Amino acid sequence: MLFLSTKMVNRHKYIETAALFSLYGLVISALFSIVLVEIFAGLLFLLWGLHLITVEDGWVKRSLITWVLLVFVGLRLLSIPFSVNIGASLKVFEKLPLLLLFFPIYSLFERKRLLQAAIIFAIAAAVAALLGGARVALFGLDRARTTYGGYTGLSLQLVIATSLALGIAFIDKSRRWILLLLPILIFGLTATFARTQWVSATIALIFIVATVKPKYLHYLLAGIAVLASIAPESVFVRFLETFRYGWDSSRLHIWSGGFRLLENLPFMGYGPYTFGYIFPDDIWNLVIDKKVWNYHNDFLQILLESGAMAMILLAALWGMIFRVAVRATRDADIFKISVSGAFIGLFLSSIFNGVILDPMVMPIFAFLLAILRDDKFPELCDGDRVLLVRTDRLGDVILTTPMARVLREKFPGVKVDMMTKGYCADIASMHPDIDRVFAFDSIFSTSQSIHDSDYAAAVLVHPDLKAALALAFSRIPLRIGTGFRLWSPFLLTCRILRHRRTDRHEMRLNLDLLKPFDIDPDMEIAPRLELEENSRDDAEQLLAENGYSGGTLVVFHPGSGGSTLKCPPEIFGKAAKLLIERDVEIAVTGSGSDKHETATFLSTAGNAVIVLSEKTDIILLAGVLDRADVVIASGTGPLHLAAALGTPVGGVYPPSKTSGPVRWGPLGSKSIIIRPNLEECERCRGKSCPHYNCMELIEPDKIVEAVLKLINARA
């Protein structure tokens, strides 16, 4: 399901308002006009699509029911090419979208709105019951019907409405007025002369009362007895026919014809809506009601039309519905209990009439299924383990580590582990709230290692497909990640619907992934790493061996590893030379991939530079940055590493928003941002930009000024 932030822009409010109007229209028109149902269904699908495109803040928790429903629909569609009459089976495209309404309703509306829609549906059902019953009582019609369909559809709708009305009346005293609708609904249901639905409604109401208010059960049973005593003779005659079934019954003839067809059942069935083309003629002649269009049993219908797998999925869907119903009973959720009662009535009707394929019932079935959704996010318990997964660069990993701190503050008994690339693992292990760090290997070996650790949840911070596959194969029950990858719905169980905008810092975007745990991503926090004392000693020794005399130390890291538009190393070198003239000791760091930048820096800065390039591993580099008085670098990993260690930093950034300090700046009070004197642009357009050389416009004096400010502030 999707939970929207209260901070919504206007276009989301317009979509929400239009969607709410469409939902209300859908539940009303389901009782009066199939054309209006299709119109409102189309609107809901359209608004859902717009919402998914424009949503900026929300999350979706995957439900197993959604997958069962999707695969069931897929098998229905897959059976069309194998149909004995493809033209007839193509009608499935007219009907199935009504069942798929579950998805927009499930995604767009929270519980309060669905409760309002349920009240509106109950009122509309009472109007339909009154109209249908009046036509029987006043105009001699044989059965109450809807204005556009048969008595079965109306009776099924009224079974649902009576259950919802009774449950809503129990929720709070202000809604007790809805009990006034029950006599009208029961009157209309009686007038349909649908015996199965009489029994279904009775059992549903008994279930609701026995679960919610068992002390009122005798009142309900007394009311049923009173209704039975005042019912017209025609109702008694109709009801007694239930117990006089013989092999001359039309329903039993239909079932016997269906069972005969099972003898030569194709693997994918005979195709949707082929009843009239394949039903045995000799048995059809025994059927009295020639308007019958289905097998009067959902399971038999789906088995014959779409094969055994589709029938198994239908059974699984009902099983999941009743599993959630049991949970609702245990949690004393009255609204869901009333919906469960409606489903009990529908299930009984599905055995003797057929429900799932009735176009009048499909949209309300989808509506009820959305209400019954599992909208509780699992709480983490003491001893649970959570895995943070970030398999890209060093700076990204450092900006992910605050997630461990907020998780431990929210759930003190939880242990947090982290999976990174190999060279980042030692740095992540420096965070005091991370228990264990390991490197991503291959998909299968990593998934086995994760599975053996028995994690309760994993957060895929960087949307990497290989890492996502490893998490999915490890069968971690809760897998959280961004919702805007094609594979996200298949590999993640909870998707965060938030675009990684340039006006929000990367660390905040990472914390957004923890919103389902009710964690505020805007809390005051910054990356903090703790260096062991022996690493500091090793760094001091390395510096001394390379000529450091103990004065003010400024470390330059001219490389960027290609992660951002870098400042030319000669500008760093000129700034370093000016600082050397002020008796500041300069060191330069870098990896093997930074050889060119280091050489250019040294040719400009002169020979008085302490050269540490290619002399440090990642931990030793951390020790050097921790020892420095100031660190100067582009917006890359070593800059964030120094800031996380508490060292004052000067970050050199391009004017583009995508690489700028708002998104990627160092966090903490001890930092200064240095940028070229140009207007900010949305993103770097490469050589097509007239200011492609923008980083060459940075003045060395500006870097020197920033360094001196940071040194003075530290002093």
N, C-alpha and C positions, 0 to 999 in steps of 0.2 A: 504494500500500500504506500501511498504517497502522503507525506505530511508536509504541508506548506508552511513557510515562515510567515509570521505576522507582518514582517516588513516586506510587503509586496508592492511592486510598482503598479501603476494604474492599469496597464494592459492586462495584468493578471487578475485584477479585480473585475474587469469587464468580462474576461473569460469565465471567471468563477460565477458571476451573476448570470451570464447566458447559459452556462452549464446547469445551474440550479433551476432556471426556468425550464430548460429542456427535460430535466429529470422529473419535475412536477408534471409537465405535460405528458411525459411518457407513462407515468403510473396512472394518470387519469384516462388517457386515450386507450390504454390496454383493455379497458372495459367497454369502450364505445366505438373505436374506429381503428382498423388495422392500417389504414392509410396514414393517419396521424401518428401511429406507433412508428411506422417506417420513417416518417419525416423527423420525428424527435430522436429516433435512434441515429439517423444520419447526422443530425446536429451534434449529438453527444460524441460520435466518433470524430467529427471535424474539430470540435473544441478540444477534445483530448489530444489530437495531433498538434494543434496550436499550442496547447499547454506544454507538451513535451518539448516543443521547439523553443519556447520562450522562458521556460521555468529557470529560475536562477537560484533557488534555494529549496531543497526538499530531499527526501530519501524514500526509497522503495525497498520494502522487505519482501523477498521472494517467498511465495507460498507454494507448497507442493500441489495444492488444489489447482493453481494456475497452470502448472505443467500438465497435470492429468487432463484438464479441460482442453488445453491446446493440442495435446496428442490425440485426444478423442476426436476433436474437430478435424485434425489432420487425417485421421483414418477414414472419417466420413467422406472427406474430399477425395482421398486416394482410391476409394471404392468406386468412384464415378466411372473411370475408364474401363472398369471390369463389369459394368452394369449390363444387364440384359436389355435395358432400354435407356440409352444415355440421355436421350431427350427428356424423359421423365425425371431422371436423376439430377439433371441440371437445376431442377427446382430447389435443390439443397442450397444453392447460392442465395435464394430469396429468404430462406429461413434461418440458416446458421448465424448470420450477423446478429440476430436477435439474442441468441445464446451468448455470443461474444460481447454483448453489452456489459457483461461482468467486468471486463477490463477497464473501460472508461469510468464506470461507476466505482469500481474498486480503487481507481487511481485518483479521481477528482474530488471525492466527497468524504468528509469526516463523519463521525458517528452522529453528531447533532443534526446535520443536514439529512442524513438517512432516516433518522427518527421522524423528522418533519415530513419527509416524503411518505413514510409509512402511515402517518396520520391522514395525510391527504388521500392516499390509496384507500384506506378504510372508509373514509367519507364517500369517495367516488363509488366504492363497491356497494355501500348502503343505497346510494341513488340507483345504481344498476339493479340491485335486488328489489327495490321498491317498484321500479318500472317493469321488471320481468314478472314479479309476483302479481302486479296489478293487471297485466295482460292475461294472466291465467285466471285470476279471480273475476275480472270484469268482462273480458272479451272471449272467454271460453277457449283460450289457447291451451294445447295439451301440456306444454312444458314452458317454464321460464327460460328465455334465451337472451343473449346479448343482442344489441341492435345490429350486429354484423356477423354473428356466428351462431354456434349451436349451444345446446344446454350444457354439454360437458365442460366447455371452456368457462362458462359462467359459474358452474358449480365449483370448479377447481379454484377460480379466483375468490369465491366466497369462503371456501375452506381456509385459504390464506388470510383473508380479511378478518374472519372471526378470531383466528389465532392472534393476529397482530393487535386487534382491538382489545382483546382481553389482557394481553401482556402489557400494552401501553397503559391501560387503566391501573395496573398494579405498580407502575413505575413511580408515580407520584400522585398526590391527591388532586392536583390542579387538572389532571387529565381524566378524572373519573367520569366526566360527561360522556366519554366515548363509549361507556357501557350502554348508553341509550341506543347505540347503533346495533348492538347485538341482536335484539329482537327482530330488527329489520333484516339484518344479514341472515338470520336463521329462517325468517319467513321466505326470503328469496331463495335460499338453499333448498328449503322444503319444496318450493314450487318448481324446482328443476326436475324433481322426481329421479334424482341421481342417487341410487341406493348406496353405491360405493362411497360417494362423497359424504353422505349422511354419517356413515360409520366412521370415515376418516376424520371428519370434523369433531365428532364426539370423542374419539380417542385423543385427538390433538388437544382439545379443551381439558380433558381429564388430566393429561400429562402436564399441562401448564399449571393448572390449579394445584395438583398434587405436589409439584416441584416448588412453586412459589408460595402458595398459601394453603397448605394441606388442611388447615382447620375449616376451610370453606368448601372442602370437597363434598360434604354431605349436602350443602346448599345446591351445588351444581347438579348432583345426582337427582335431588328433589325437583330441580327445574326441568331436567330432562324428562322425568316421569310426568310432570304436569303437562309439558308440551306433547308428550305421547298421548296423554288422556284427552286432550282437546283437538288432536289432529283429525282432519277429515277422513272419512272412510277410504277414500281413494289412496291416501297416504299409507294406511294400514295394508291395503291390498297390494300396493306396490312393494312395500317392505317385506311382506310375507312371501312374495315371489322369490326373494333372495334365497329362501330355504327350500324352494321347490325345483332347484336346478336339475334337469335331466339332460340326456344327450340331445334333446331337441332345442337346447339353449343356443342362441346365435353365438354368444361369446365362446362357448365350448366348441362349437363347430369351427369357429375361426382359429382357435388354438389347435384343434386337431389338424386343420389344414396346414398351419404353420409347422407343426411337428413333422408332417409328411414331407414338407419341403426340406427339412434338415437332412434327409437321406442322401441328397445329391448336392449339399451345400458347397459352393465354391469357397476357396480360401478367403477371398475378400467379399463374400456375400453376393447377393443378386443385384445389389445397387440400391441407393436411396429411392424411396417413393415408387417402388415397382410392385406394390401389393396387387394392384388391379391387373397386372400383366402376367403374374406368375401363380396367383392363387388357384388351386385346383377347381375346375369347373363343377365337378360332381358334388363337392362340398359346398361350393358357393350357392348352388341351387337350394341347399338346406338353410341358408342364412336368411332370416326374415328381413332384417334391416339392410336394404341394398345401398344405403348411404355410407356404410362403413368404409373407411379408407386405410385402416391400419389393423395391426394384430391384437390390439387391446392388451398389450403387455410390452413395456419398454424394453425389457431384456430380450424377449423373443424378437421384437422388431429390429433392434440393433444387430442381433446375431444374424438374422436372415438378410439384412440389408448391407451390413459392413463387416461381417465376419466375427470370429471369436475374440480377437484382440480388442476390438472396439467394445464388445460386450463386457469383457474383463475390466476395461478402463471405466466403463459406466458403473460397474459394481464397485470399483475402487473409489470413484467419485462419491458415491453414496456412503461408502465406508468412512471416507474422510469427513464428510458432512456430519455424520453421527459421532465421529470422534470429537470434533469441535463442539458438538451439542453436549456431549458428556462433560467436556471441560467447562462449558458455560454453566451447566448445572452445578458443578463443583464450585465455581467462582460466584454463584448466585447472581449472575448477570441476567436480569429479568428480560431485557430487550432481546438478547440472543436466545433466551429460553423460549420466548414467544415465537421467534423465527424457527427455532428447532421444532416446536409444535407444528408449525406450518409445514415444515419439511417431513415430519412424520405423516401428516395427512397426505402430502404429495406422494410420498413413497408408497403408501398403501394404494393410492389411486393409480400409481404407475404400474402396479402389478395387475390391476383389473381393467384399467382404461387406457393408460399411456399418457405421459405428462411431458416428457423431455422434448418431444417433437411437435407439440401443439403450439402453433404460432401465437395464440392468445396467452399462453402460459410462459413461453420462453423468456420474454423480457422481465417478467416478475420473478421467475426462477433466478435469472441473473442478478436481479436486484437483491433478492434474499441471500444469495450466495455472497454478494459483496458485504452485506451486513454481518454475515457470519464469519467474516475474515478474522484472522488471528492478528490483532493489531498491538499485541504486547511485545515489547522488545525484551529479550532475555537479560536478566540481571547477572552480573558476574559475581561469583561467590568466592569466599576465602579459599585459597589453594588453587584457584583456576589460573591457567596460563594464557597469556595473550601474546601473539606474535605480530610484530611490526615488520613489514617487508618493504625495503627500499633498495633497489638494485641498480641505481645509477651512480651519480658522481658524489664526491666527498662532501661538497657544500650542501647538496640535497639531503644527504644522510644526517649531517649536523642539524639542519633545520627540521628534521623529523624527530630528533631526540626529545624535544619537549612533550611529545605525545606520551612518552613513558612517565614523565613527571605527573601530568594531569590524570592519567589512569590510576597511578598509585595513590594520588590524593583522593580521588573519587572512590576507589575500591582498595583500601589499605592492605587487604589480605591477598591481592592479586599479584602474580609474578609476570613481568614483562620481558620478553626476549626479542631479539632483532635479527633479521636476515639481511645481509648486504652483499655487495661485491667483495671479493677477497681483500683488496687493499684498504677497504674502509672498515673492516671488522674491528681492528685494534682501536680505532678512534671511537667507534660506537661503544666499545666496552669501557671507555673512560667515563661514561655517564653513570652516576650513582644509582639510578632507578632502573637500569637495565641489568637483568640477572645474567643472561647468557647471549652471546653473539656468535653466529656462524655464517659462513659464506655460502652463497648459492652455487651449486655444482651443476648437475644435469637435472632434467625434470624429474626422472624417476627416482634417482638416488636421493634427491632433496625431498621428494614427496614421502618417501619411506622414512626418512629421518624426522620429518615433521609429524608423520602419523604416530611414530613411536613416542613422541613427546606429549601426546594427548592434549593438544591445545583446545581451549573452549572457544576461542575466536582468533581471527587473523585480520589484519588491516593491510590491504595492498595499497600502499601510499603512492607508489609510482605504477601506472597502468602498464605493466609488462606482461605480455601474453605467456611467456615461459613460466614466470613466477605464478601467474594465475592458474595455469595448468597444474603446476606442482601442488598448489593449495587445494585445487579441486580433487586431484587424485588422492590427496591425504585425507579427504573426507572430514575436514574441520567443519563443524556444524554451522558456524557463523563466519562468513567471509565477506568483509566490507571493502568496497572500493568505488571508484568513480563509475558513474552510470552511462558515460558517453562513448563507450567502445562497443563495436558490434558483438564482441564476445561476452560483454559484461553480464547480460541476462542469463547466460548459460553457465558461467563459471563462478559468479558471485551470488551470495544469498541475500545481500543487502547492498543496494546501489545508491550512492549519494549523487543527487542531481544538482550539481553546482558546477558551473563553468569556472575554470581557473583563470579568473579575470586579472588584468594587469594592474587594477587599482587596489589590489589586496595582496598582502605579503604572502610569500610561499609558506611560511610557518603557519599562518592563519588558515590558509587553504588546507594544509595538512590536518590541523585541528578540526576543521569542518567535518572530516571523516569520522570524528568521534561524537557528532551530534546525536546519533541514535542513543548514546549512553547518557544523554542529557548533560553534556559537557559544553560549557560556554567557550567558543573558540576565540573570543575577544578578551579573555582574562589576561591579566598582567603576567607575562612569562617570557623568558628568553632562553636560548640554548646555554647550558652551563656544563662544562666538562671538568673533571678533576684529574690532574696529572700526578702520578706517583713520584715520590721524592727521588728515587734512583734515576728516573728519567730526567729530572732537573739536573742531577749531578752529571749525568752523561752529556747533557747539552753544554753545561759549563766547561767540561773537559774538552769537548769538541771545539768550542769557541776559543778556548785558551790555546789549543794546539794550532789554530789557524790565525793567531795574531791578535786576538781580542785582549785589550788591556784593562777592561773594567769600567770604561766610561759610558756615556749615554749611547745606547745601541738602537739603531733603526734598521729594520730588516726590510729589504725590497724583494718582492716575488714578481718578476716581470712577465712570466708565462701565464697563460690562461687555459691551456689544454683545449682550446677551441670552443669553450663553453660560453664565451661572450666576446663581443667586439673589444679587443684589447687596446690598451694604451701603448703606443710605440715604445720599445725598450730604450731608445735613445733619449726620450723625454724623461723617463725614470732615471737614466744615467746622468743627465744634466742636473736634475734635482739632487741626486746623490752627491755630485761634485760640489754643488753649492753648500750642502750640509757638511761635507768634509771640511770645507773652508771655515765652518763655524765650530770645528772641533767635535763634531758628532761622528761616532764610529758607525760605519755602514757594513752590513752583511747582505749577501745576495743568496737566495735559495732557488732551487728548481730541480726538476727531474730530468731524466735523459731526453724526454721529448721537448725540453725547453732549451736545448743547447744553443740554438741560434739566438734566441732572445737574451740568454745569459751573456753570450759573446758580444753582442751589440751593446748591452748595458755596460760591460766592463770596458769596452773600447772608448766609451763616452765618459764613464765615471773616473777612470784612472786606476792606478795600481794600489791605492790605499784601501781597497775593498776586501773585506773578509769573504772569501769565496767558499760557500758551503754547498754549491750545486752538485748534485749526484753523490753527496757524502752523507746523506741522512736517509734513514727509513722513515716511515710515517710517524712513529712514536718519537724518534729523535727530532724530527721536524717540529713536532708539537712542543718538545722541550725548548728548542731554540725560540719559537714564537712566544712561548710563555716567558722566557727570559728577556725578550726585547722590551724596550721602552715604548716603541711605536712600530707598527707593521704597515707597510704600504703595498697595495696590490690591486689588481682589477677585481671585479666581483666574482671571485672564484673560491675554490675550496679552502686554500690556506688563509684567506681573509676571514672567512666564517670560523675557521678553526681558532685563529688568534682571538677573535671577538668572544667565542665561547669560553676561552681560557681566561678572559678578563683583561687582555692586553688592548690598549688603545689602538685603533686602526683608522687608516685613511683609505677609503674605497674609491677607486677611480672607475666611473661608469659612463657609458654612452648616453646620448639624449633620448634613445628610444624607450618607450614604456615597457616593451616586452623584456628588455634586459636592464631596466632601470632600477634604482634603489627602492622605489615603492614596492616592487615585487621581490627584489633580490638583495636589498641592502643589509648590511651587518646590523644585528640587533644589540641594543645596549646603549648606555649613555656615553660611553667612551669611543665615539666614532664621529668622523667627519666625511662628508660626501664631496667628491671632486668631480666636476663635469665640465664639458666644453660649453662655452657661452653661446648656446644655440637654443632655438625653440624646441620644446619636446615634441617628438614625432611618435606615431602610433607603434610602428615597428620598423626595423632596419630593412630597407629595400635594396641593399647591396649596391652594386656599382651604378644602378640606375638613379640613385639618389644624388642630387647636386652637392650634398655634404657628406659624401661617402668617406672622406678623409677627416671626419669630425674629430676623431680622437687625437689627430695631429694638432688640433687647435688648443689642446690643453697646455697651459703655460707651466714650465718647471717652477717658477716662482710661486705659483698657486699651491703646488705640492709642498714646497718648503714652508710656506705660511701655515698650511694645515699641520705639518709635523711639529713646528714650533709651538703652535697652540696646544696640541696634545701633550707635548713635553711639559709645558708650563702648567697645564691643568693637572698633570700627574704629580708635579713637584708640589 
